[in-house]
Amino acid sequence: MIIGYARVSTQDQHAELQLDALNSAGCEQVFEEKVTGKLRDRPQLSQCLSTLRKGDTLVVWKLDRLARSLKDLVEIIENLQQRGIDFRSLTEAIDTTSAGGRLVFHIFGALAEFEHSLITERTKAGLAAARARGRKGGRHRAMSPLDTRQAAAMLADPMITKAEVAKHFDVSRTTLNASLKREGISV
């Protein structure tokens, strides 16, 4: 079965161009969505992907209609390939049913992996440079040591509960407990 997926980013846009191209490509069923590609939760895409079976082909008008990034695209296509599902992009002429199409797609995958490695290297280098300048990374603690000592003093009163103290400091009970533990205070 040949299944199509069409997406436009806003309610004001129209998918007719995509739908016409998908119908011309022989799609027997088309899933259409009006949602930004930046959202991970795209109900029609999820339904489309779960509808596909081994031997089916997913067809899109253009690669950017399917995925938010090259990384997402590679993940989706690799998942399809593992399930025995082919993929075609009409605009970019990518067709994983052919050896040439698989080669092009694997080149895209290698580029995505290379891009990810570069980002990782730059991030590590940036963190090392910041540490060399005396800066610490990571999230700021929700409760300072002073806040934690104040919380412990409040908890010395048997009429005050941990839930009340956590609410006072605008943190969860889990955060309160972790802060007390970090400061070596048992209550």
Residue pairs with C-beta under 8 A, 6 or more apart in sequence:
1 28
1 29
1 53
1 55
1 56
1 57
2 25
2 26
2 27
2 28
2 56
2 57
2 59
3 27
3 28
3 29
3 30
3 31
3 48
3 51
3 52
3 56
3 57
3 58
3 59
4 19
4 22
4 23
4 25
4 27
4 29
4 30
4 31
4 58
4 59
4 60
5 30
5 31
5 33
5 44
5 45
5 48
5 58
5 59
5 60
5 65
5 66
6 15
6 18
6 19
6 22
6 30
6 31
6 32
6 33
6 60
6 61
6 65
7 15
7 18
7 32
7 33
7 34
7 35
7 37
7 42
7 44
7 45
7 65
7 66
8 14
8 15
8 18
8 33
8 34
9 34
9 35
9 36
9 37
10 34
10 36
11 34
13 34
15 32
15 34
17 61
18 61
18 62
18 65
19 30
19 32
21 61
21 90
22 30
22 59
22 60
22 61
22 90
23 30
25 59
25 88
25 90
27 59
29 51
31 44
31 45
31 47
31 48
31 51
32 44
33 42
33 43
33 44
33 45
35 42
35 44
37 64
37 65
37 67
37 68
38 68
40 68
45 66
48 58
49 58
49 76
49 79
49 80
52 58
52 80
52 83
52 85
53 83
53 85
54 83
54 84
54 85
55 84
55 85
56 85
56 86
57 85
57 86
57 87
57 88
57 97
58 80
58 85
58 86
58 87
58 88
59 87
59 88
59 89
59 90
60 66
60 88
60 89
60 90
61 89
61 90
61 91
62 89
62 90
62 91
62 92
63 73
63 89
63 91
63 92
63 94
66 73
66 76
66 89
67 73
67 76
70 108
70 111
70 112
70 115
71 112
71 115
71 116
73 108
73 112
74 108
74 109
74 112
74 113
77 87
77 96
77 105
77 109
78 109
80 86
80 87
80 96
81 87
81 96
86 95
86 96
86 97
87 94
87 95
87 96
87 105
88 94
88 95
88 96
88 97
88 101
89 95
94 101
94 104
94 105
95 101
96 102
96 105
127 137
130 137
131 137
141 179
142 169
142 171
142 175
142 179
143 151
143 169
143 171
143 175
143 176
143 179
145 183
147 169
147 179
148 179
148 180
148 182
148 183
148 185
149 183
149 185
151 165
151 168
151 169
151 176
151 179
151 180
152 180
152 183
152 185
152 187
154 160
154 165
154 168
155 162
155 165
155 187
156 187
162 173
162 176
162 177
162 187
163 173
165 176
166 172
166 173
166 175
166 176
169 176
171 179
180 186
180 187
